[in-house]
Amino acid sequence: PVPRVHIDLTLRIVPPPGGRIDIIEVEEFILRLVAMGMDIRLVTFDQYQSERSIQSFERAGIPSRRLSLDRYPEPYQTLRRILRLDAASIPWSSVLDRELRDLLEDAGSGRVDHPAKGSKDVADSLAGVCHALVHPEYLRWAMERTGQAATLPGVIPL
């Protein structure tokens, strides 16, 4: 059986003109989602200097870790398999659609990048989520960190 992946939302966060993204606001937004009942079991970061956010989520009881999509092609390979098998339910987003269509893959390394004037932030988050969902070691690690049962019925690697 092919695992089905259901994505509740995708979100692009854009800094204000001439400014920076307020990381604390992003953290608070995620914590509000949890307070509203969204079942967030793992938060991943791919960027440099994410240690403060990782610690913040860990203190709140949400396992967090780094997952680099710039160094390793596996998350995008997982996403490609899921999309080819039509095994995902993803809300349509013009930004995500554009990012996925514009992705560039290095034939030698398999690494995925964006065009010079493009972006892949939303595509990165989707690839990271899909990779974590179908590779039980990520969720098992997260569940063990929160004291939840380490068995994951219904999670089947592709």
C-alpha positions as CSV (number, residue, x, y, z in Angstrom):
1,P,0.0,0.0,0.0
2,V,1.1,3.5,-0.8
3,P,1.0,6.0,2.2
4,R,-1.2,9.0,1.7
5,V,0.1,12.4,2.8
6,H,-2.4,15.0,3.8
7,I,-1.1,18.6,4.1
8,D,-3.3,21.0,6.0
9,L,-1.7,24.2,4.9
10,T,1.3,25.7,3.2
11,L,2.4,29.2,4.1
12,R,5.0,31.6,2.7
13,I,6.3,34.2,5.2
14,V,7.7,37.3,3.5
15,P,9.7,39.9,5.3
16,P,8.4,43.5,5.2
17,P,10.1,45.8,2.7
18,G,13.7,46.4,3.9
19,G,13.1,44.3,6.9
20,R,13.6,40.8,8.2
21,I,11.2,38.0,9.2
22,D,10.4,38.1,12.9
23,I,11.4,34.6,14.0
24,I,9.7,35.1,17.4
25,E,6.4,35.9,15.6
26,V,6.8,32.7,13.5
27,E,7.4,30.6,16.7
28,E,4.4,32.2,18.4
29,F,2.2,31.4,15.3
30,I,3.2,27.7,15.4
31,L,2.6,27.6,19.1
32,R,-0.9,29.2,18.6
33,L,-1.6,26.4,16.0
34,V,-0.8,23.8,18.6
35,A,-2.9,25.6,21.2
36,M,-5.8,25.5,18.7
37,G,-5.5,21.7,18.5
38,M,-3.2,21.2,15.5
39,D,-1.2,18.0,16.0
40,I,2.3,19.2,15.4
41,R,4.8,16.5,16.3
42,L,8.0,17.8,14.8
43,V,9.3,21.1,13.7
44,T,12.4,21.1,11.4
45,F,14.8,23.9,10.4
46,D,17.1,24.0,7.5
47,Q,18.8,27.3,8.1
48,Y,21.9,28.4,9.9
49,Q,21.4,29.8,13.4
50,S,18.2,28.0,14.1
51,E,19.4,26.8,17.5
52,R,17.4,29.4,19.4
53,S,14.1,28.3,17.8
54,I,14.9,24.7,18.3
55,Q,15.4,25.3,22.0
56,S,12.2,27.3,22.2
57,F,10.1,24.5,20.7
58,E,11.9,21.9,22.8
59,R,11.0,23.9,25.9
60,A,7.4,23.9,24.7
61,G,7.4,20.1,24.4
62,I,7.6,20.1,20.6
63,P,10.6,18.1,19.2
64,S,12.7,20.1,16.8
65,R,15.7,19.4,14.7
66,R,17.6,20.4,11.6
67,L,16.8,18.9,8.2
68,S,18.9,20.3,5.4
69,L,17.3,20.3,2.0
70,D,20.3,22.1,0.5
71,R,22.8,19.4,1.3
72,Y,20.8,16.2,0.8
73,P,18.5,15.3,-2.2
74,E,16.5,12.7,-0.3
75,P,13.6,14.9,0.8
76,Y,13.0,16.0,-2.7
77,Q,13.3,12.4,-4.0
78,T,10.6,11.4,-1.5
79,L,8.4,14.3,-2.6
80,R,8.8,13.4,-6.2
81,R,7.7,9.8,-5.5
82,I,4.7,10.9,-3.5
83,L,3.6,13.3,-6.3
84,R,4.2,10.7,-9.1
85,L,2.1,8.2,-7.1
86,D,-0.6,10.8,-6.7
87,A,-0.4,10.0,-3.0
88,A,-0.8,13.6,-1.6
89,S,-3.5,15.9,-0.7
90,I,-2.0,19.4,-0.8
91,P,-3.9,22.7,-0.8
92,W,-3.3,24.6,-4.0
93,S,-1.0,27.6,-3.7
94,S,0.3,29.7,-6.6
95,V,3.6,30.2,-4.8
96,L,4.1,26.4,-4.2
97,D,3.0,25.7,-7.8
98,R,5.6,28.1,-9.2
99,E,8.4,26.9,-6.9
100,L,7.8,23.3,-7.8
101,R,7.7,24.0,-11.5
102,D,10.9,26.1,-11.4
103,L,13.0,23.7,-9.4
104,L,16.4,22.9,-10.8
105,E,18.1,19.6,-10.1
106,D,21.9,19.1,-10.4
107,A,22.3,15.9,-12.5
108,G,25.5,14.9,-10.7
109,S,24.7,15.4,-7.1
110,G,20.9,15.3,-7.3
111,R,20.7,18.5,-5.2
112,V,17.7,20.8,-5.8
113,D,17.9,24.5,-6.2
114,H,15.9,27.5,-7.4
115,P,16.5,29.8,-10.4
116,A,18.6,32.9,-9.8
117,K,15.5,35.1,-9.1
118,G,13.3,32.4,-7.7
119,S,12.6,30.8,-4.4
120,K,11.9,27.3,-3.0
121,D,11.1,28.0,0.7
122,V,7.5,26.6,0.5
123,A,8.7,23.7,-1.7
124,D,11.4,23.0,0.8
125,S,8.9,22.8,3.7
126,L,6.7,20.5,1.7
127,A,9.6,18.2,0.8
128,G,10.7,18.2,4.4
129,V,7.3,17.3,5.8
130,C,6.7,14.5,3.2
131,H,10.2,13.1,3.9
132,A,9.6,13.0,7.7
133,L,6.1,11.5,7.2
134,V,7.3,8.5,5.2
135,H,10.5,7.9,7.0
136,P,9.5,6.7,10.4
137,E,12.9,7.4,12.0
138,Y,12.0,11.1,12.1
139,L,8.6,10.7,13.7
140,R,9.9,7.9,16.0
141,W,12.6,10.2,17.3
142,A,10.1,13.0,17.8
143,M,7.6,10.8,19.6
144,E,10.3,9.3,21.9
145,R,11.4,12.9,22.8
146,T,7.8,13.6,24.0
147,G,7.3,10.3,25.8
148,Q,4.7,9.1,23.2
149,A,4.6,5.5,22.0
150,A,7.3,4.8,19.5
151,T,5.1,2.7,17.2
152,L,3.8,4.4,14.1
153,P,0.9,2.5,12.6
154,G,0.1,3.6,9.1
155,V,3.5,5.1,8.4
156,I,5.0,3.2,5.6
157,P,8.3,4.1,3.9
158,L,8.2,4.6,0.1
